[in-house]
Amino acid sequence: MRVLVLADDYWHPAGVPQAGLKPLCEQGFEFDWITDAKDWTPVKMADYPLVVLSKSNNVTSTDQTPWMTDGVQSSFVRYVQSGHGLAVIHSGSAGYQQCAELRRLMGGVFIQHPPQCPITWVPHTTHGLTTGLGEFTMQDEHYFMSLDADDVEVFLVSKSQHGEQPAGWLRTEGQGCVCMLTPGHNLDVWLHPTYQQLILSSLRWCAQL
């Protein structure tokens, strides 16, 4: 399956998600990348059954101009409503607090994080997406989220000295599916076997495989 990935912003270079998603090519995924938001169009996005958003609201890592206009937000909503999938990973939830339409689609957004610290991620053992997975602890940014929607299914929580937060959830929009995963500032988090499985299961769920 071909997947379009939007990545690269001032705080999160594209190399991290590129290396983090590479192992999943062995699971039948082929990733195409947009690192400059100026290269994005709704027509180009429509060619893909699934989009991964791992890019905050910056055009590129060297251009912090916001790219998520009202028109772009509406395009994402229509894309998902028509039966496509959207997986939001880490920085894909950041910088969008004022983007009401996208925020509603995602079910919530990043608000802030304390300095990096050890975080324990705890999968909900009763959720089908996390069957057989146990908790894991690593150094990362502990994303504090505003969980806005009432219709989300939380399947992962994060715990640290700073408290507990939702770290993974699902929701549907029209005929399509949306997943949020908040871990992933550091590459070793992406590559942890448990997180690899969570990403894989989330992509398959969003693609309705």
C-alpha positions as CSV (number, residue, x, y, z in Angstrom):
1,M,0.0,0.0,0.0
2,R,1.3,3.4,-0.9
3,V,1.1,6.0,1.9
4,L,1.7,9.7,1.7
5,V,3.7,11.1,4.6
6,L,3.8,14.8,5.5
7,A,6.9,15.5,7.6
8,D,9.6,18.0,8.5
9,D,9.2,21.1,10.6
10,Y,11.4,23.4,12.7
11,W,11.5,21.1,15.7
12,H,11.2,17.7,14.0
13,P,13.4,16.9,11.0
14,A,12.0,14.5,8.5
15,G,14.8,12.1,9.0
16,V,13.3,10.8,12.2
17,P,9.9,9.6,10.8
18,Q,11.7,8.5,7.6
19,A,13.9,6.2,9.6
20,G,11.1,5.2,12.0
21,L,8.8,4.1,9.2
22,K,11.4,2.4,7.1
23,P,11.1,-1.0,8.9
24,L,7.4,-1.1,8.0
25,C,8.2,-1.3,4.3
26,E,8.7,-5.0,5.0
27,Q,5.0,-5.1,6.0
28,G,3.8,-4.1,2.6
29,F,3.8,-0.3,2.9
30,E,5.5,2.1,0.5
31,F,6.0,5.6,1.8
32,D,6.1,8.7,-0.4
33,W,7.2,11.9,1.3
34,I,6.3,15.6,1.2
35,T,8.7,17.7,3.4
36,D,7.8,21.1,1.9
37,A,4.1,21.9,2.4
38,K,4.1,24.0,-0.7
39,D,4.3,20.7,-2.6
40,W,1.0,19.4,-1.1
41,T,-2.2,19.6,-3.0
42,P,-5.6,17.9,-2.4
43,V,-5.4,16.3,-5.8
44,K,-2.0,14.7,-4.9
45,M,-3.3,13.6,-1.6
46,A,-6.4,12.0,-3.2
47,D,-4.1,9.4,-4.9
48,Y,-3.4,7.8,-1.6
49,P,-5.7,5.6,0.6
50,L,-3.8,6.7,3.7
51,V,-1.9,9.9,4.9
52,V,0.5,10.1,7.8
53,L,0.7,13.6,9.3
54,S,4.0,13.9,11.2
55,K,4.5,17.6,10.6
56,S,3.6,20.6,12.8
57,N,2.2,23.7,11.3
58,N,5.4,24.8,9.5
59,V,6.0,24.9,5.8
60,T,9.4,23.3,6.2
61,S,12.1,23.0,8.9
62,T,13.6,26.4,7.7
63,D,10.3,28.2,7.1
64,Q,8.0,28.4,10.1
65,T,5.1,29.9,8.1
66,P,1.9,28.1,9.0
67,W,0.6,26.0,6.1
68,M,-2.7,24.7,7.5
69,T,-5.1,27.2,6.0
70,D,-8.9,26.9,6.2
71,G,-8.9,25.4,2.7
72,V,-6.3,22.8,3.6
73,Q,-8.2,21.9,6.7
74,S,-11.4,21.4,4.7
75,S,-9.5,19.2,2.2
76,F,-8.4,16.9,5.0
77,V,-11.9,16.6,6.3
78,R,-13.3,15.7,2.9
79,Y,-10.4,13.3,2.3
80,V,-11.3,11.3,5.4
81,Q,-15.0,11.6,5.1
82,S,-14.8,10.0,1.6
83,G,-13.3,6.8,3.0
84,H,-9.5,7.5,3.4
85,G,-7.3,7.2,6.5
86,L,-5.4,9.7,8.5
87,A,-2.7,8.7,11.0
88,V,-1.3,11.6,13.1
89,I,2.0,10.8,14.7
90,H,3.8,13.0,17.3
91,S,4.4,16.5,15.8
92,G,1.4,16.0,13.5
93,S,-0.7,17.1,16.5
94,A,1.4,20.3,17.2
95,G,0.8,23.8,16.2
96,Y,-2.8,23.3,15.3
97,Q,-4.6,24.6,18.3
98,Q,-6.3,27.4,16.3
99,C,-7.2,25.1,13.4
100,A,-10.7,24.3,14.5
101,E,-11.7,22.1,11.6
102,L,-8.6,19.9,11.6
103,R,-8.6,19.8,15.4
104,R,-12.2,18.4,15.4
105,L,-11.1,15.9,12.7
106,M,-8.2,14.7,14.8
107,G,-10.2,14.6,18.0
108,G,-7.7,16.8,19.9
109,V,-4.3,18.5,19.7
110,F,-1.0,18.9,21.4
111,I,-1.0,21.7,24.0
112,Q,2.5,21.6,25.6
113,H,5.2,19.3,26.9
114,P,7.7,19.5,29.8
115,P,11.4,18.8,29.3
116,Q,12.2,15.3,28.0
117,C,11.9,12.7,30.7
118,P,11.3,8.9,31.1
119,I,7.8,8.1,29.9
120,T,5.9,4.9,30.3
121,W,3.3,4.1,27.7
122,V,0.6,1.7,28.7
123,P,-1.6,0.0,26.1
124,H,-5.2,-0.8,27.1
125,T,-5.0,-4.5,27.2
126,T,-8.7,-4.9,26.3
127,H,-8.4,-3.0,23.0
128,G,-8.1,-5.0,19.8
129,L,-5.3,-2.7,18.5
130,T,-3.0,-3.6,21.4
131,T,-3.6,-7.3,21.9
132,G,-0.5,-8.9,23.3
133,L,1.4,-5.6,23.8
134,G,2.9,-4.6,27.2
135,E,3.9,-1.2,28.6
136,F,7.3,0.2,27.7
137,T,9.4,3.1,29.1
138,M,11.8,5.4,27.2
139,Q,13.1,9.0,27.2
140,D,10.9,11.3,25.1
141,E,8.7,14.4,25.1
142,H,5.6,13.9,27.2
143,Y,2.9,15.4,25.1
144,F,0.1,16.9,27.0
145,M,-3.0,16.8,24.8
146,S,-6.4,18.5,24.7
147,L,-8.8,15.5,24.0
148,D,-11.7,17.4,22.5
149,A,-14.0,14.7,20.9
150,D,-16.5,12.5,22.8
151,D,-16.3,9.8,20.2
152,V,-12.7,8.7,20.5
153,E,-11.4,5.3,21.6
154,V,-8.3,5.7,23.7
155,F,-6.0,2.7,23.4
156,L,-2.8,4.1,24.8
157,V,-1.9,6.3,27.8
158,S,1.4,7.9,28.8
159,K,2.7,8.3,32.3
160,S,5.6,10.3,33.7
161,Q,6.6,12.3,36.8
162,H,4.4,15.1,35.2
163,G,1.2,13.1,35.2
164,E,-0.9,10.9,32.8
165,Q,-2.1,11.7,29.3
166,P,-4.0,10.0,26.4
167,A,-1.3,9.0,24.0
168,G,-3.2,7.0,21.3
169,W,-6.8,7.1,20.1
170,L,-9.1,6.3,17.2
171,R,-12.1,7.9,15.8
172,T,-14.1,7.8,12.5
173,E,-15.3,10.6,10.3
174,G,-17.8,9.8,7.6
175,Q,-16.5,6.7,5.8
176,G,-12.9,7.2,6.9
177,C,-10.7,6.6,10.0
178,V,-8.4,8.7,12.1
179,C,-5.7,7.6,14.5
180,M,-3.6,9.7,16.9
181,L,-0.2,8.6,18.3
182,T,1.7,11.0,20.4
183,P,5.1,9.3,21.1
184,G,8.0,9.9,18.8
185,H,10.3,12.9,19.2
186,N,13.3,10.5,19.4
187,L,14.1,7.9,16.8
188,D,14.7,5.1,19.3
189,V,11.1,5.5,20.4
190,W,9.9,5.0,16.8
191,L,12.1,1.9,16.6
192,H,11.0,0.3,19.8
193,P,9.4,-3.1,18.9
194,T,6.2,-2.3,20.8
195,Y,5.8,1.1,19.2
196,Q,6.6,-0.4,15.8
197,Q,3.7,-2.7,16.3
198,L,1.4,0.1,17.5
199,I,2.2,2.1,14.4
200,L,1.7,-0.9,12.1
201,S,-1.7,-1.7,13.7
202,S,-2.7,1.9,13.5
203,L,-1.8,2.2,9.8
204,R,-3.7,-0.9,9.0
205,W,-6.8,0.3,11.0
206,C,-6.7,3.7,9.3
207,A,-6.5,2.0,5.9
208,Q,-9.3,-0.4,6.9
209,L,-7.2,-3.4,6.1
